[in-house]
C-alpha cells in the first residue's frame, strides 16, 4: 500500500478519500483536539498527533509516498479581512518543512480558491523553482466538488507537486445538467435530494447524547454517528416567519421588508445567499462552519410547497444533513460539542473530491 501523511488533517476528509483509494496513513497532525479525536475515532489513534505542526520535529517525520494537507486558509478567504500578515497564512511554510523531511514522490495542497492569487502561492512556486522543493513539478487549478459526485458546489484550489513527472488534476466525472444533455462520460451533478431526502423532516432532539470517549488521555463528548447528529434548533417566532417566506433557491430578498432586520433593509445589494433555501434538484452551496444559522448562507431545508404551508420545513439543515452533503458516510463517527462538530464538518475536504485526487495520485504512483 502507498503511504501518506495528512497535515492539518481536521476530522479526516482527505484521509477518508485516500484510504478509500488504498493508501495507508503513517502520520496525521491536527492541532484542534476535538477534530483530532474525531480523526482517531475513524482512522485509529496510533498515528495521530494532536499538536501544533510546528512542534513536530523533522526527525519524527516518516518517509512516505505522498503528503497531503490543507493549511488553514481563513486569512485568504473572501469572508475574512485577507490580512497578508495573518499567521494562518504562513502555515504553508510548515507544510513545506514536512514535505522536505518526508521527501514524498507527490504532495497535494487543498485551499480556498483565492490561494492562487495570494503572495504565499508565489512564494511556494519560488520554493519549487530552485528553492527547497526543487525537483518537483506543480500542477494546479480550481476544482468544484460537485464535478466529482459531491452534492455541493464547493470551489477549491488544488495543487499537486510531483517529482515523478507531472500529475494532472482529475477529470470531472459529473457535470451541470441532465442526463442526455451531458457528454456520455459525465453523470449529472448529485443533488440534495439524493443525500438528505430520506431523513426525518422534524428532528426529535436539540441535544447530542450524553456519552463520552477517551483519546490521547483526554475525555471528549462522543462518539456520535448517524441520527445522533440530526439535531433541531429552537428558532423564534420571527425567525420562523422569515423562513416561511423563502422559496427554494430564494434568500433574504424574498423576506417581507417588515420582517427584515435593519442591517438587511439598509443593504439593497449583495449577500444574496443569506437566509437562503436549498433546492431539492441541485447541489447545495458551500457548507461552511455555521451552516446551522440561516443568516449565514443558503442553509434552509429544501422542502417548501408554495400551495401547502403545512408542507414547508422551516429550519436550517442539521449537523447530520451537513455531513452527508459534505459526502461523509452515514456511519462516520464524531467527537466534540455541537459547535466543534459543526466546525469540523464545514472545514473538511468533501470525501468525493478527496477520492478523485487519491485516484489520480495512485495512478501516478503505480
Buried (B, 14 or more C-beta within 10 A) or exposed (E): EBBBBBBBBBBBBBBBBBBBBEBEBBBBBBBBBBBBBBBBBBBEBEBBBBBEBEEBEEEEBEEBBBBBBBBBBBBBBEEBEBEEEBEBBBBBBBBBBBBBBBEBBBBBBBBBBBBBEBEBBEBBBEBBEEEBBEEBEBBBEEBBBBBBBBBBBBEBBBBBBBBEEEBEBBEBBBBBEEEEEBEEEBEBBBBBBBBBEEBEEEBEEEEBEEEEBEBBEEEBBBBBBBBBBBBBBEBEEEBEBBBBBBBBBBBBBBBEEEBBEEEBEEEEEEBEEBBBBBBBBBBBBBBBBBBBBBBBBBBBBBBBEEEEEEEBBBBBBBBBBBBBBBBBBEEBBBBBEBEBBBBBBBBBBBBBBBBBBBBBBBEBBE
